[in-house]
Amino acid sequence: MLRKSLFVVIITLGSVSPLFAGNSGTVAPAVTVVTLKPTAAEEEAGKYISQYLLQNHYRRVSVNDSLSQQIFNRYIDNLDGSKSYFVASEVEALRKMYGTRIDEEFLSGKANSGFAVYNFFLKRAKEKMRFMKAAADTAHFNFSIPETLDLDRKADPWPADRRQLSDLWKKELKYQWLNLKYSGDNSKTIREALAKSFTSRLNLLNRQKPEDAFQAYTYAVTTSFDPHTSYFSPDEYTNFQIDMSRSLEGIGAKLQTESEYTVVNEVIPGGPAFRSALLKKGDKIVGVGQGTASEIVDVTGWRINEVVKLIRGKKGTIVRLKILPASQGGRGAAKIVQLQRDKVDLEEQAAKKSIIQQNGEKIGVITIPSFYLDFEGQQQNTGNYNSTSRDVARILNELNAEHVNGIVIDLRDNGGGSLEESVNVTGLFIPTGPVVQISNATGGKMVLRDEDRRVLYNGPLAVLVNRYSASASEIFAAAIQDYGRGVIIGERTFGKGTVQSLIKLSRPFSFFGKPPALGQLKLTIAKFYRISGGSTQHKGVVPDIFLPSMIDTSTIGEDTYTSSLPWSNTSRSFYRQSGEVTPEEIGVLRQKEQERSSKNRLYQSYLHDLNTLNQIRKRKAVSLQDSAFKSEIETIKQIEKQWSLEQDSTKAPGRDVLLNESAGVVSDLAELKAKQRQTVIRALPSLN
């Protein structure tokens, strides 16, 4: 059936749209089609995936033509997000043939339609790579004409015909040429680099395996339920285990595939990438080089397992990464990041303190990179195991001894970690009570509480967050806000309010020896709720006082995923607000911050540059005119260089503009509380 369906697609679609090479009008040579088919293990895994998604996922989904179309649309968008492989008639032909049969195949765990579409995608992708290589070898471009390229083509239609498609390819080639030029290459090396890149990608396409098609299609299926549900092949799960154990020597970053790019999903606290502050979440890795001088290998379009193999290596050795920075919003020249491989340093991962002098007052800062916990050490009760709450408790005692006037908890870029530790750290600032509610798919609810009545710090408190503050960080920030215990400062957090569980796919028994490895399924099974009843899902935690970061918030966050679970609410837990910070006081602090920041030249300069960067990011198209391209690139580089320390407070807390502003808010809060105490004292009756 698969072979018959694929034959129809190739004949129907391939015959109506010959590929034109350049402007010559000649038809490209015929392509030898290698038909990928699912392996027996993949067919078996598909059945388990469907079963678990339908029976155990938090979201209850009806299997019908609507789901079929959702999966098809997501699959096509994943394969051709730039709309530069297919033409409109091909997409519609694929939709007509497969758009309504996917649901039936899903129920039986089959991936026939997915493989058929992937095989056709490979055919078109190879055609594009041959075109691009030929053009890179011979084309001469005019960079003086005012021409543009849409970088975000999600809302654009697919090209109407092959000539429109080849025109788009030429623009893409010009853009890549300019990127290389302003990364430091000359005309000769640019031509060589492009030709080598397209040759490499064509070779990769020729070496595609059934696993590649199965992974691509299954990703579209699982992420149609929600963006955090995904399938790991046996090889991918091995890498996942290594990442979680953080034991292998490398750069300390978790990677994922997005379209044809390898993207940084998390910078692990305590790793080389974290210590260098050179690599950020969302950066795209397009090249990898060994040592300080070897050639950088283009890895665009590579399998993530192969990219990981290049990046890992022995402790002390150097790896160079060519990246497209997330801060540039997909624009601008690539830059080279040099890192020395090492293991994750648990000491570097630990919470740290610093003190900022603000208005004659001492403001303590506790930076928490993640909510970490040595589970094994805790179970064995070793007494000195690594724990966020233990470290923060120690730091609070030290800051109390130094008589600080207030404290800022810095959770910027903290992607979460141990839920238990998030609850325990919250407990250091409140007497006792609920911290977070968890609801499962069947409607059952559990409330996690702080049962320890001790409070290690009861003074003025603020929590600094940004768009990368997620999961356990959001639980802590939400609890502090709901109790009125402190002020939340920064920008709206990520909005990940869901819980995942890892399920091994395996037969219950086998009559024929050891069964094949089928991989693992990461499945969303529950949802977090604040003690006030609202979810952290989708909306995140909204700060009391807004301070914007350099992060491109239009591309980062749960609300940027089309399949993310919606915001919802549940019943409120019983708790008493501390009353440390009232809504009226928030209003006063907000006004004071506006007055102070308006007079702060450094902060105003920061806002000006951020506004400039955001204006560049909002432009849908990038100029392919040399002078305009150069001007935009230089502007981005200048802004990044000027404010590179904005998210690197561990190296220079005194130069962190947002941390300084947050310290100012805490100083204002301390002053407000001091005046209130004086008012109370004056109101007390005299003992004389």
C-alpha positions in Angstrom: 0.0 0.0 0.0 2.8 2.4 0.9 4.6 1.7 -2.4 1.4 2.2 -4.4 0.6 5.5 -2.6 4.1 6.8 -3.0 4.2 6.0 -6.7 1.0 8.0 -7.3 2.4 11.0 -5.4 5.6 11.1 -7.4 3.9 10.7 -10.7 1.2 13.2 -9.9 3.5 15.8 -8.4 6.8 15.3 -10.1 5.3 15.5 -13.6 3.6 18.8 -13.3 6.5 20.8 -11.9 9.9 20.3 -13.6 12.9 21.9 -11.8 14.6 24.8 -13.7 18.3 25.2 -13.1 19.1 28.9 -12.8 17.8 30.9 -15.7 18.7 28.3 -18.4 15.2 26.7 -18.4 16.8 23.3 -18.6 15.2 20.5 -16.6 17.4 19.0 -13.9 18.5 15.3 -14.2 16.1 12.7 -13.0 16.4 11.7 -9.4 16.9 8.2 -8.2 14.2 7.7 -5.6 15.2 5.6 -2.6 12.0 4.6 -0.8 12.3 4.5 3.0 10.0 2.1 4.8 9.4 1.7 8.5 11.3 -1.1 10.2 9.5 -3.8 12.2 10.6 -2.2 15.5 9.3 1.2 14.3 6.0 -0.3 13.4 5.8 -1.9 16.8 6.8 1.4 18.6 4.2 3.3 16.6 1.4 1.1 18.1 2.7 1.8 21.7 3.0 5.5 21.0 -0.6 5.8 19.8 -1.8 3.7 22.7 -0.1 5.8 25.4 -1.0 9.1 23.7 -4.7 8.2 23.7 -4.9 6.6 27.1 -2.4 8.5 29.3 -1.9 12.0 27.9 -3.3 14.9 30.0 -5.1 16.2 26.9 -8.0 14.0 25.8 -8.0 14.2 22.0 -10.7 13.0 19.6 -9.2 11.0 16.7 -10.9 12.3 13.6 -10.2 14.3 10.4 -9.5 17.4 12.4 -6.6 15.7 14.2 -5.5 14.2 10.9 -5.3 17.7 9.4 -3.5 19.1 12.4 -0.8 16.4 12.2 -0.5 16.8 8.5 -0.1 20.6 8.7 2.4 20.4 11.5 4.4 17.7 9.6 4.5 19.8 6.4 5.5 22.9 8.4 8.3 21.0 10.2 9.6 19.6 6.9 9.3 22.9 5.0 8.9 25.7 7.5 10.7 28.1 5.1 8.3 27.1 2.3 11.3 26.6 0.0 11.0 22.9 -1.0 7.4 22.5 -2.2 5.2 24.5 -4.5 1.5 25.1 -3.6 0.1 22.5 -6.0 2.3 19.8 -4.4 1.2 20.6 -0.9 -2.4 20.5 -1.9 -1.9 17.2 -3.7 -0.3 15.7 -0.6 -3.0 17.1 1.6 -5.7 15.6 -0.6 -4.0 12.2 -0.6 -2.9 12.0 3.1 -4.6 14.8 5.0 -7.6 12.7 6.0 -6.2 9.2 6.3 -3.6 10.0 9.1 -6.2 9.5 11.8 -7.0 6.0 10.7 -3.4 5.1 10.5 -2.8 6.7 13.9 -5.3 4.4 15.6 -3.5 1.4 14.3 -0.1 2.8 15.0 1.0 3.0 11.4 3.2 5.6 9.7 2.6 4.9 6.0 1.5 8.4 5.1 4.3 9.9 7.1 6.9 7.9 5.2 5.3 8.6 1.8 5.4 12.4 2.5 9.0 12.1 3.8 10.1 10.3 0.7 8.7 13.0 -1.5 10.3 15.6 0.7 13.7 14.0 0.2 13.2 14.1 -3.5 12.5 17.9 -3.5 15.3 18.6 -0.9 17.9 16.9 -3.1 16.8 19.0 -6.0 17.2 22.1 -4.0 20.7 21.2 -2.8 21.8 20.4 -6.4 20.5 23.8 -7.5 22.2 25.6 -4.7 25.5 23.9 -5.2 25.5 24.7 -8.9 24.6 28.3 -8.3 27.2 28.7 -5.5 29.9 27.4 -8.0 29.0 29.7 -10.8 26.6 32.5 -9.9 27.6 36.2 -9.7 25.3 38.3 -7.6 24.4 42.0 -7.7 24.3 43.2 -4.1 23.6 46.8 -5.0 19.9 46.3 -5.9 17.3 46.9 -3.2 16.1 43.3 -2.8 14.7 41.6 0.3 14.2 38.1 1.7 11.4 37.1 4.1 13.0 35.4 7.0 9.7 34.3 8.6 7.7 32.7 5.9 5.2 30.9 8.1 2.3 33.2 7.0 3.5 33.3 3.3 2.0 31.1 0.7 4.0 28.4 -0.9 5.6 29.4 -4.3 3.1 29.1 -7.1 5.4 27.3 -9.5 9.0 26.1 -9.9 10.3 29.4 -11.3 9.1 31.3 -8.2 10.8 28.6 -6.1 14.1 29.0 -7.9 13.9 32.8 -7.4 13.5 32.2 -3.7 16.5 29.9 -3.7 18.6 32.6 -5.3 17.6 35.0 -2.6 18.4 32.5 0.1 21.9 32.0 -1.5 22.5 35.8 -1.5 21.5 35.9 2.2 23.9 33.1 3.0 26.7 34.8 1.0 26.2 38.1 3.0 26.2 36.1 6.3 29.5 34.6 5.4 30.9 37.8 4.2 30.2 39.6 7.5 31.4 36.6 9.4 34.9 37.3 8.0 35.1 35.3 4.7 36.2 36.6 1.3 34.6 35.8 -2.1 36.8 32.8 -2.7 36.3 31.2 0.7 32.6 32.0 0.6 32.1 30.1 -2.7 34.1 27.2 -1.3 32.2 27.1 2.0 28.8 27.2 0.3 29.7 24.5 -2.2 31.0 22.3 0.5 28.0 22.9 2.7 25.5 22.0 -0.1 27.5 19.0 -1.1 27.6 17.8 2.5 23.8 18.3 2.9 23.2 16.4 -0.3 25.3 13.5 0.9 23.3 13.5 4.1 20.0 13.4 2.2 21.3 10.5 0.2 22.2 8.7 3.5 18.8 9.1 5.1 17.5 6.0 7.0 14.0 4.9 8.1 14.8 6.3 11.6 15.0 9.8 10.1 11.5 9.5 8.6 10.0 7.9 11.6 11.4 10.5 14.0 10.2 13.4 11.8 6.7 12.0 11.5 6.4 10.9 15.1 7.5 14.3 16.3 4.6 15.9 14.3 2.2 13.3 15.9 3.4 13.8 19.5 3.6 17.6 19.4 0.0 17.7 18.1 -0.9 16.7 21.6 1.4 19.3 23.3 4.9 20.6 22.6 6.6 18.8 25.5 5.5 15.3 24.5 8.1 13.6 22.4 9.5 10.2 21.3 13.1 9.2 21.8 14.6 6.5 19.6 16.9 4.1 21.4 20.0 6.1 20.3 18.4 9.4 21.3 17.4 8.1 24.7 21.0 7.2 25.3 22.0 10.8 24.7 19.1 11.9 26.9 20.3 9.8 29.8 23.8 11.2 29.4 22.5 14.8 29.4 20.4 14.1 32.5 23.3 12.4 34.4 25.6 15.2 33.2 28.5 12.8 33.5 30.0 12.9 30.0 32.6 15.4 29.2 31.4 18.1 26.8 30.1 21.6 26.8 27.2 21.3 29.2 24.2 22.0 26.9 21.1 20.1 25.9 20.3 20.2 22.2 17.3 19.6 20.1 16.4 19.6 16.4 14.2 22.4 14.9 13.7 22.1 11.2 17.2 21.7 9.7 19.0 23.2 12.7 20.5 21.9 15.9 19.3 24.3 18.6 20.4 24.9 22.2 17.5 23.8 24.4 19.2 24.4 27.7 22.5 25.6 29.0 23.3 23.4 32.0 24.4 25.4 35.1 27.9 24.5 36.1 29.0 23.4 32.5 31.5 25.0 30.2 28.9 26.8 28.2 27.3 28.2 31.3 30.6 29.4 32.8 31.6 31.1 29.5 28.2 32.8 29.1 28.9 32.5 25.3 26.1 30.1 24.5 22.4 30.9 25.1 19.1 29.0 24.9 17.8 29.2 21.3 21.1 29.6 19.6 21.4 27.6 16.4 24.5 25.6 15.9 25.4 25.6 12.2 29.1 24.4 12.4 31.5 22.5 14.7 35.3 22.6 14.6 37.8 20.7 16.7 40.6 22.5 18.4 41.6 26.1 17.8 42.5 26.0 14.1 40.8 23.0 12.4 38.1 23.5 9.7 34.6 24.1 11.0 32.3 21.5 9.6 28.8 22.7 8.5 26.2 20.6 10.4 23.0 22.2 9.0 20.6 19.4 8.3 22.6 16.8 10.3 21.0 14.3 12.6 21.3 15.5 16.1 23.1 12.4 17.3 25.9 13.1 14.8 26.2 16.7 15.9 26.4 15.6 19.5 29.2 13.2 18.6 31.2 16.1 17.1 30.7 18.3 20.1 31.5 15.8 22.8 35.1 15.0 23.6 37.9 14.7 26.2 38.1 17.1 29.1 40.4 20.0 28.4 40.1 19.9 24.6 38.7 22.7 22.6 35.6 22.7 20.4 34.5 25.7 18.3 30.8 26.2 17.5 29.5 28.4 14.7 26.2 29.7 15.9 23.3 31.9 14.8 22.6 33.8 18.1 19.0 33.7 19.3 19.3 37.3 20.3 19.5 38.3 16.6 16.1 36.9 15.8 17.5 34.7 13.0 19.3 37.7 11.4 22.8 38.6 11.0 26.2 37.0 10.7 27.1 33.8 12.4 29.7 34.0 15.1 32.3 31.5 16.4 32.2 30.4 20.1 35.2 28.6 21.5 34.7 26.3 24.5 36.9 24.0 26.5 35.2 20.7 27.2 34.7 19.7 30.8 32.3 18.0 33.1 29.5 19.9 34.8 31.0 21.5 38.0 28.4 21.1 40.8 30.0 24.0 42.7 29.4 26.2 39.7 25.9 25.0 39.5 25.2 25.9 43.2 23.4 29.0 44.3 25.7 32.0 44.9 25.5 35.3 46.8 26.7 38.8 46.2 26.0 42.2 47.7 25.1 45.4 45.9 25.3 48.8 47.6 22.1 50.7 46.7 21.3 54.2 48.2 23.5 53.5 51.1 21.9 50.2 51.9 23.3 46.6 51.5 21.1 44.5 49.2 21.9 40.8 49.1 21.6 38.9 45.8 21.1 35.1 45.7 21.5 33.7 42.1 19.9 30.3 41.6 20.8 28.8 38.2 18.5 25.8 38.7 16.6 23.9 41.4 19.1 21.1 41.8 19.1 18.1 44.2 21.4 15.1 44.6 18.6 12.5 44.8 21.1 9.7 45.6 22.8 11.6 48.3 19.5 12.5 49.8 18.3 8.9 49.9 21.6 7.7 51.4 21.4 10.6 53.9 25.1 11.4 53.4 24.6 14.7 55.2 26.5 16.9 52.7 24.5 16.3 49.5 23.9 19.1 47.0 20.6 20.8 47.5 19.2 24.2 46.5 17.3 24.7 49.7 20.3 23.7 51.8 22.6 26.1 49.9 20.0 29.0 50.0 19.5 28.4 53.7 23.2 28.7 54.4 23.4 31.9 52.2 20.4 33.4 54.0 22.2 32.9 57.4 25.3 34.6 56.0 23.3 37.5 54.6 21.4 37.9 57.9 24.8 38.0 59.7 25.9 40.8 57.3 22.7 42.7 58.2 21.5 43.3 54.6 18.6 45.6 54.1 16.9 43.4 51.5 17.4 40.4 49.2 16.9 39.8 45.5 16.5 36.2 44.4 17.8 36.1 40.8 16.0 33.4 38.8 16.8 34.6 35.3 17.5 31.8 32.8 16.5 29.3 35.5 14.7 26.6 33.5 13.5 24.7 36.6 14.6 21.4 38.0 13.5 19.7 41.2 9.9 20.4 42.2 10.7 19.3 45.8 13.5 21.9 46.0 11.2 24.7 44.6 8.8 23.9 47.5 11.5 23.8 50.1 13.1 27.1 49.0 9.7 28.7 49.1 9.4 27.4 52.7 12.5 29.4 53.8 10.5 32.6 53.3 7.0 31.6 54.6 6.0 30.1 58.0 4.0 27.2 56.5 1.3 26.4 53.9 0.6 25.2 50.4 3.0 26.1 47.6 1.7 24.4 44.4 -1.3 22.3 43.2 -0.9 19.5 40.7 -3.9 18.2 38.7 -3.7 14.9 36.7 -5.6 13.8 33.6 -8.4 12.1 35.6 -9.2 15.3 37.6 -7.3 14.2 40.8 -5.5 17.0 42.6 -2.5 17.0 45.0 -1.3 20.0 47.0 2.4 20.2 47.9 3.0 22.1 51.1 5.8 23.6 53.2 5.4 21.9 56.5 8.5 23.5 58.2 7.4 26.5 60.3 10.8 28.2 60.5 11.4 31.3 58.4 15.0 32.1 57.7 14.4 35.5 56.3 11.5 37.8 56.8 12.8 41.1 55.4 12.2 43.0 52.1 12.3 40.5 49.2 12.2 40.6 45.4 12.4 37.8 42.8 14.0 38.7 39.4 12.7 36.7 36.4 12.8 36.7 32.6 11.3 34.7 29.8 13.7 31.8 30.3 12.5 31.4 34.0 10.4 28.2 33.7 8.7 25.3 35.5 10.0 25.1 39.1 11.1 28.8 38.9 7.6 29.8 38.1 6.2 27.8 41.0 8.5 29.6 43.4 7.8 33.1 41.9 4.1 32.4 41.8 4.0 31.3 45.5 6.0 34.4 46.6 3.6 36.6 44.7 0.4 34.8 45.9 1.5 35.0 49.5 2.3 38.7 49.1 5.8 37.8 50.5 7.8 39.7 47.9 7.9 41.7 44.6 8.2 39.9 41.3 10.4 41.9 38.9 11.3 41.4 35.3 9.2 40.1 32.4 6.6 37.5 32.0 8.0 34.0 32.6 8.1 31.1 30.1 4.7 29.6 31.0 5.5 25.9 31.3 3.0 24.6 33.7 2.9 20.9 32.8 4.5 17.7 34.2 6.1 15.0 32.0 6.8 11.3 32.7 9.2 9.1 30.8 7.7 5.8 29.6 9.8 2.9 28.3 8.2 1.3 25.2 8.6 -2.5 25.4 6.8 -5.7 25.0 5.5 -7.3 28.2 7.2 -10.5 27.1 8.8 -12.2 24.1 8.9 -15.8 22.9 11.9 -15.2 20.7 14.7 -14.0 22.9 15.5 -10.4 23.7 13.0 -8.0 22.1 14.2 -5.0 20.1 14.6 -1.7 21.8 11.7 0.5 21.0 12.7 3.8 22.6 11.0 6.0 25.2 8.0 8.3 25.2 8.1 11.6 27.2 4.5 12.2 28.0 2.6 15.1 29.6 0.5 13.7 32.4 -0.3 16.6 34.7 -0.6 20.3 35.1 0.6 22.8 37.8 -1.7 25.3 39.4 -0.9 28.2 41.7 -2.3 28.2 45.2 -4.5 31.1 44.1 -6.1 28.8 41.6 -4.7 30.0 38.3 -2.3 27.9 36.2 1.3 28.9 35.4 0.7 27.2 32.0 0.7 29.3 28.9 0.5 32.7 30.7 3.5 32.2 33.1 3.9 34.6 36.0 3.3 38.3 35.3 5.7 40.5 37.2 4.6 43.3 39.5 7.2 45.6 38.1 8.2 45.1 34.5 11.9 45.3 33.4 12.5 44.0 29.8 15.5 41.8 28.9 17.3 41.4 25.6 15.5 38.1 25.0 13.3 38.0 21.9 10.1 37.3 23.7 8.1 37.0 20.5 9.9 33.7 19.7 10.4 32.3 23.3 7.7 31.0 25.6 4.9 28.4 25.9 2.5 30.7 24.1 4.6 30.6 21.0 3.8 26.8 20.6 0.7 26.2 18.5 -0.2 23.0 20.5 0.5 24.2 24.0 -2.1 23.4 26.6 -4.4 26.3 27.4 -4.4 28.4 30.6 -7.1 27.2 33.1 -7.9 27.5 36.7 -8.9 25.3 39.6 -10.2 25.9 43.2 -8.0 28.0 45.5 -6.0 26.4 48.2 -6.5 27.6 51.8 -3.7 29.9 52.7 -3.1 33.2 54.5 -1.2 36.0 52.7 1.7 37.3 54.7 0.9 40.9 53.9 4.6 41.8 53.5 3.9 43.5 50.2 0.4 44.8 49.5 -1.1 45.9 46.2 -1.0 49.5 47.4 2.7 49.2 48.1 3.3 47.6 44.7 1.8 50.7 43.2 4.2 52.9 45.2 7.2 50.8 44.3 6.2 50.9 40.6 6.0 54.7 40.7 9.4 55.0 42.5 11.0 52.7 40.0 9.7 54.8 37.1 11.0 58.0 38.7 14.4 56.5 39.5 14.9 54.7 36.1 14.0 57.8 34.1 17.0 59.6 35.7 19.3 56.6 35.2 21.3 57.3 32.0 22.6 53.8 31.8 19.2 52.2 32.0 17.7 54.7 29.5 20.6 53.8 27.1 19.7 50.2 27.6 16.1 50.8 26.8 17.0 52.7 23.7 19.3 50.0 22.4 16.6 47.3 23.2 14.0 49.3 21.3 16.4 49.5 18.3 17.0 45.7 18.5 13.3 45.0 18.7 12.6 47.1 15.7 15.1 45.1 13.7 13.6 41.8 15.0 10.1 42.9 14.0 11.1 43.4 10.4 9.8 40.4 8.5 12.2 40.9 5.6 16.0 41.3 5.6 17.7 43.5 3.0 20.0 41.7 0.5 21.5 45.1 -0.4 25.1 45.0 0.8 25.1 48.5 2.5 21.8 48.0 4.3 22.7 44.5 5.4 26.1 45.7 6.7 24.4 48.5 8.6 21.9 46.2 10.3 24.6 43.7 11.3 26.9 46.3 12.8 24.0 47.7 14.8 23.2 44.3 16.2 26.8 43.5 17.0 27.2 46.9 18.8 24.1 46.3 21.0 25.2 42.8 21.9 28.7 43.9 22.8 27.4 46.8 24.9 24.9 44.7 26.9 26.5 41.3 26.9 26.8 41.4 30.8 23.1 42.0 31.1 22.5 38.3 31.5 25.9 37.5 33.1 25.5 38.8 36.6 27.7 36.0 38.0 30.8 37.7 36.5 30.0 41.4 37.2 26.9 41.9 39.4 27.7 45.6 39.7 27.4 46.1 36.0 24.2 44.2 35.5 21.6 46.9 34.7 18.5 44.9 35.5 19.9 43.6 38.7 20.8 47.1 39.8 17.3 48.3 39.0 15.9 45.3 41.1 18.2 46.2 44.0 16.8 49.7 43.8 13.2 48.4 44.1 14.2 46.3 47.2 15.9 49.4 48.6 12.7 51.3 48.1 10.7 48.5 49.8 13.2 48.5 52.8 12.7 52.3 53.1 9.0 51.9 52.9 9.0 49.3 55.7 11.3 51.4 57.8 8.9 54.4 57.6 6.0 52.1 58.6 7.9 50.9 61.6 8.6 54.5 62.7 5.0 55.4 62.3 4.0 52.5 64.5 6.6 53.4 67.1 5.4 57.0 67.2 1.8 55.8 67.6 2.6 53.7 70.7 1.6 55.2 74.0 4.4 56.7 76.2 5.5 54.7 79.2 6.3 57.8 81.2 
